Amino acid sequence: MHRGRDAVYLDLDGRCLGVVSTRATAVPCALRTGADRVPEARTAEVRAGVLHLDGTALVVGRFVDVGVARLLTATATPADPPGDVAAMVGRGDGLTPYDDDVLCGWLAVHRAAGVATDALDAEVQAHLHRTTLLSATLLDCAMHGEVIPEFAAWLADPHDPARTATLAAVGHTSGRGMLQGARVALDHLEGAAA
């Protein structure tokens, strides 16, 4: 799907799997290496449940928790979506369009708060064909409360300027998009709890 020196993204039966270096964003759908660059793989294949790049097996050494920490809230009512969801999915440039990132932030905050968003989830899923495979996979991850480390750290203390700046710096616009969606959800949930 995509290959660079910091990340390789593969299509595995309609779901994106990344292999990322220490310099790449550690997306929740990726195998993280301890290297500062990923192999320049020409071929990828799964044999007996093991990913092989150019015939070399990538051995998983440990599993990393990519879930959001639980937020304490007093409401079970979701925030209004940050826009027209049907129009948002796939809108924007790059491997993860901006509006998809906004939706990821909104969804992840609701998962952290334990607030169901079944109708919006169904609407997002119905439109995943309109976005990139990586972005569709990340939207699915957000619906399951799986996020990048920078988002998890920010959500643990969303009023910390350093954590906000670190998240905002992710990707070209991805971090800013996630912040926008997360703030809409968090403002609603915090307001309802007050």
C-alpha positions in Angstrom: 0.0 0.0 0.0 2.7 2.5 1.1 6.4 2.2 1.7 8.8 4.6 3.1 11.9 4.5 5.3 9.9 5.0 8.5 6.9 2.8 7.8 5.5 0.2 5.5 1.7 -0.2 5.3 0.2 -3.5 4.0 -3.3 -4.5 2.9 -4.1 -7.7 4.8 -7.5 -8.9 3.7 -9.0 -5.4 3.7 -7.3 -4.2 6.9 -4.2 -2.1 7.1 -1.2 -3.4 9.0 1.8 -1.1 9.5 5.4 -1.9 10.3 6.9 1.2 11.8 10.3 2.5 12.9 11.0 4.4 16.1 10.6 7.6 14.1 7.1 6.9 12.8 3.8 7.5 14.5 3.0 4.3 16.4 -0.4 3.8 15.0 -2.5 1.1 16.9 -2.6 -1.1 13.8 1.2 -1.4 13.5 4.0 -3.7 14.5 6.6 -1.5 16.1 10.3 -2.1 15.5 13.2 -1.0 17.6 15.0 0.3 14.5 15.3 3.8 13.2 14.1 2.7 9.8 12.1 -0.2 8.3 13.4 -2.6 5.8 12.9 -1.7 2.1 10.6 -4.6 1.6 9.5 -5.5 -1.9 7.3 -8.4 -0.9 5.1 -9.1 2.1 3.3 -12.3 3.0 1.7 -14.0 6.0 2.8 -17.6 6.5 1.4 -19.6 9.4 0.3 -16.4 11.1 3.7 -14.7 10.8 4.4 -11.6 8.6 7.4 -12.0 6.3 9.0 -9.0 4.6 11.2 -10.1 1.7 11.1 -13.6 3.2 12.3 -12.6 6.6 9.9 -13.3 9.5 9.0 -10.4 11.8 8.9 -11.9 15.2 6.6 -10.3 17.8 8.5 -9.7 21.0 5.7 -8.2 23.2 2.3 -6.8 23.0 1.6 -3.1 23.7 -1.6 -1.8 25.1 -3.0 0.7 22.6 -6.3 1.3 24.5 -7.4 4.6 26.0 -7.6 4.8 29.7 -11.0 5.0 31.3 -12.4 8.5 31.9 -14.9 9.0 34.8 -18.0 10.7 33.5 -21.5 11.2 34.8 -23.3 11.1 31.5 -24.2 8.3 29.1 -25.2 10.8 26.4 -22.8 11.2 23.5 -21.8 14.6 22.2 -23.2 15.7 18.9 -21.0 14.6 16.1 -18.4 17.1 15.0 -20.1 17.5 11.6 -22.1 15.6 9.0 -20.5 12.2 9.4 -21.5 11.0 5.9 -19.8 14.0 4.4 -16.8 13.8 6.7 -15.5 10.3 6.1 -12.7 10.5 3.6 -12.7 14.3 3.4 -9.2 15.7 3.4 -5.7 14.9 1.9 -3.1 12.3 2.7 -3.1 8.7 4.1 -5.4 9.9 6.9 -7.8 12.6 5.7 -8.3 15.5 8.2 -12.0 14.8 8.9 -11.2 11.1 9.6 -8.8 12.2 12.2 -11.4 14.5 13.7 -13.8 11.5 13.9 -11.0 9.3 15.4 -10.6 11.8 18.3 -14.3 12.1 18.9 -14.8 8.3 18.9 -11.8 7.6 21.1 -13.0 10.1 23.8 -16.4 8.4 23.9 -14.8 5.0 24.2 -12.6 6.3 27.1 -15.8 7.6 28.8 -17.7 4.3 28.2 -20.3 6.2 26.2 -21.8 4.2 23.3 -22.1 5.8 19.9 -23.8 3.0 18.0 -25.6 5.1 15.4 -22.5 7.1 14.6 -20.4 4.0 14.5 -22.8 2.4 11.9 -22.7 5.6 9.8 -18.9 5.7 9.8 -18.7 2.0 8.9 -21.2 2.5 6.1 -18.8 5.1 4.5 -15.4 3.5 5.1 -15.1 2.7 1.4 -14.7 6.4 0.7 -11.4 6.8 2.6 -8.0 5.2 2.5 -7.4 1.7 3.9 -5.1 3.1 6.6 -7.7 5.7 7.6 -10.5 3.2 7.6 -8.5 0.9 9.8 -7.7 3.8 12.2 -11.4 4.7 12.4 -12.1 1.1 13.3 -9.4 1.2 15.9 -10.9 4.4 17.4 -14.3 2.7 17.6 -12.6 0.1 19.7 -10.8 2.7 21.9 -7.3 2.0 20.3 -5.2 5.1 19.8 -1.7 6.4 19.2 0.5 7.0 22.4 0.4 10.8 22.0 -3.4 10.7 22.1 -3.5 8.5 25.2 -1.0 10.7 27.0 -3.0 13.9 26.1 -6.3 12.3 27.2 -4.7 11.5 30.6 -4.2 15.3 31.1 -5.9 17.3 28.3 -5.1 20.6 29.9 -1.3 20.1 29.8 0.1 22.4 27.1 3.1 20.2 26.5 0.9 17.1 25.8 -1.4 19.2 23.6 1.6 20.4 21.6 3.0 16.9 21.3 -0.3 15.6 19.9 -0.8 18.6 17.6 2.6 17.9 16.1 1.6 14.4 14.9 1.6 14.0 11.1 0.9 16.9 8.8 -2.5 17.6 10.3 -3.5 14.3 12.0 -2.8 15.4 15.6 -4.7 18.7 15.1 -7.7 16.8 13.7 -7.7 14.3 16.6 -7.6 17.3 19.0 -10.5 19.0 17.3 -12.7 16.0 17.5 -11.6 15.0 21.0 -12.3 18.5 22.4 -15.8 18.5 21.0 -16.5 15.2 22.8 -14.6 16.1 26.0 -16.2 19.5 26.4 -19.7 17.9 26.2 -18.8 15.1 28.6 -17.2 17.4 31.1 -20.0 19.9 30.8 -22.6 17.2 31.4 -20.6 16.0 34.5 -20.5 19.5 36.1 
